[in-house]
Amino acid sequence: MATLHGKNSMLYMSDGTNQAEKISEAAEWTLDVNFDEDPDPALGDSWKTRLKGLLEFSGSFSGNFDDAQDTLWDASIASTSAKFYLYPASGQSGRYYHGNIWPKVSIGGGVSGKETFSVSFTGDGTLSKIPA
């Protein structure tokens, strides 16, 4: 596998009820995998030990605001989690990450620059990688 350039990434998301669609104008993304840690001490230990707990994922994406795309807004106010698909390289459609997310949306703008959006999200269940 070669080193990838972010310009070829694609991001798809549903609004919680409809089919996932490409998020237009997305320009940056992050995907983080984390887990709980629980202390596991015993009498006589000199060093801390820990147990790995439940996995979780979160992330963010941002870009130029497109007021014709309602998916971000609809997903942020939906009562169900949204489907999320991230293709790090658009030319490799068989390699991607997917799961369900709870997105939080921010939109900003002003007289001195373009309008932008940002989304932070937490995962709802498993983050899968294709191929596994």
C-alpha positions as CSV (number, residue, x, y, z in Angstrom):
1,M,0.0,0.0,0.0
2,A,1.3,3.4,-0.9
3,T,1.3,6.6,1.1
4,L,-2.0,8.4,0.6
5,H,-2.7,12.1,-0.1
6,G,-5.8,13.5,1.6
7,K,-7.1,15.1,-1.6
8,N,-8.5,11.7,-2.7
9,S,-10.6,11.0,0.4
10,M,-14.3,10.7,0.3
11,L,-16.8,10.9,3.1
12,Y,-20.4,9.7,3.0
13,M,-23.1,10.1,5.7
14,S,-26.8,9.5,6.2
15,D,-29.2,11.7,8.0
16,G,-30.3,8.8,10.1
17,T,-33.2,7.8,7.8
18,N,-32.1,8.1,4.2
19,Q,-29.3,6.5,2.2
20,A,-25.8,7.9,2.8
21,E,-24.7,10.6,0.4
22,K,-21.3,12.2,-0.3
23,I,-20.6,15.2,2.0
24,S,-19.8,17.9,-0.5
25,E,-17.0,20.4,0.3
26,A,-15.5,18.3,3.0
27,A,-11.8,19.2,3.3
28,E,-10.4,17.6,6.5
29,W,-11.1,14.6,8.6
30,T,-9.9,12.7,11.7
31,L,-10.8,9.2,13.0
32,D,-9.8,8.2,16.5
33,V,-10.1,4.8,18.2
34,N,-9.8,4.6,21.9
35,F,-10.7,2.3,24.8
36,D,-11.5,2.3,28.5
37,E,-8.7,1.3,30.9
38,D,-9.3,-0.1,34.4
39,P,-6.6,-0.4,37.0
40,D,-5.6,-4.0,37.9
41,P,-3.4,-3.7,41.0
42,A,-2.4,-6.5,43.3
43,L,-0.6,-6.6,46.6
44,G,3.1,-6.6,46.1
45,D,3.0,-4.9,42.7
46,S,5.7,-2.3,41.9
47,W,4.2,-1.2,38.7
48,K,0.7,-0.3,37.7
49,T,-1.1,-2.8,35.4
50,R,-4.3,-2.1,33.6
51,L,-7.1,-4.0,31.9
52,K,-8.3,-3.0,28.4
53,G,-12.0,-2.3,28.4
54,L,-14.5,-1.4,25.8
55,L,-13.5,0.1,22.4
56,E,-14.9,3.4,21.2
57,F,-14.4,5.7,18.2
58,S,-14.8,9.4,17.5
59,G,-13.6,11.9,15.0
60,S,-14.3,15.0,13.1
61,F,-14.5,16.5,9.6
62,S,-14.8,20.0,8.3
63,G,-14.9,22.0,5.1
64,N,-16.6,24.7,3.1
65,F,-20.2,25.2,4.0
66,D,-22.7,24.2,1.3
67,D,-26.2,25.4,2.2
68,A,-27.8,23.1,-0.4
69,Q,-26.7,20.0,1.5
70,D,-29.2,19.2,4.4
71,T,-27.6,15.9,5.5
72,L,-25.4,17.4,8.2
73,W,-28.2,19.4,9.8
74,D,-30.8,16.6,9.5
75,A,-28.3,14.1,11.0
76,S,-27.5,16.4,13.9
77,I,-31.1,16.7,15.0
78,A,-32.2,13.1,14.2
79,S,-33.3,10.8,17.0
80,T,-31.3,7.9,15.5
81,S,-27.6,7.6,14.8
82,A,-26.3,8.3,11.3
83,K,-24.4,5.9,9.0
84,F,-20.8,7.0,8.2
85,Y,-18.4,5.9,5.5
86,L,-14.9,7.1,5.1
87,Y,-12.8,6.3,2.0
88,P,-9.2,7.4,2.6
89,A,-8.5,7.0,-1.2
90,S,-11.4,7.4,-3.6
91,G,-9.7,5.2,-6.2
92,Q,-9.8,2.2,-3.8
93,S,-13.5,1.9,-3.2
94,G,-13.0,-1.6,-1.6
95,R,-11.0,0.0,1.3
96,Y,-13.0,2.1,3.8
97,Y,-14.2,2.6,7.4
98,H,-17.8,2.6,8.4
99,G,-20.1,2.7,11.4
100,N,-22.9,4.7,13.0
101,I,-22.2,8.1,14.6
102,W,-23.8,10.8,16.7
103,P,-22.8,14.0,14.8
104,K,-22.6,17.5,16.3
105,V,-22.6,20.2,13.7
106,S,-21.1,23.8,13.8
107,I,-21.4,26.4,11.0
108,G,-19.5,29.6,10.9
109,G,-18.8,32.6,8.7
110,G,-18.2,36.3,8.6
111,V,-17.5,39.2,6.4
112,S,-13.8,38.5,6.1
113,G,-13.9,34.9,4.9
114,K,-15.8,31.9,3.5
115,E,-18.4,30.1,5.5
116,T,-17.3,26.8,6.9
117,F,-18.8,23.7,8.7
118,S,-17.3,21.4,11.3
119,V,-18.7,18.1,12.6
120,S,-17.5,16.3,15.7
121,F,-18.9,12.8,16.3
122,T,-18.9,9.9,18.7
123,G,-19.4,6.3,17.5
124,D,-22.5,4.3,18.2
125,G,-21.3,0.7,18.2
126,T,-18.6,-0.9,16.1
127,L,-16.2,0.9,13.7
128,S,-15.5,-1.6,10.9
129,K,-12.7,-1.5,8.4
130,I,-13.1,-3.1,4.9
131,P,-11.2,-5.2,4.2
132,A,-11.0,-6.3,7.8
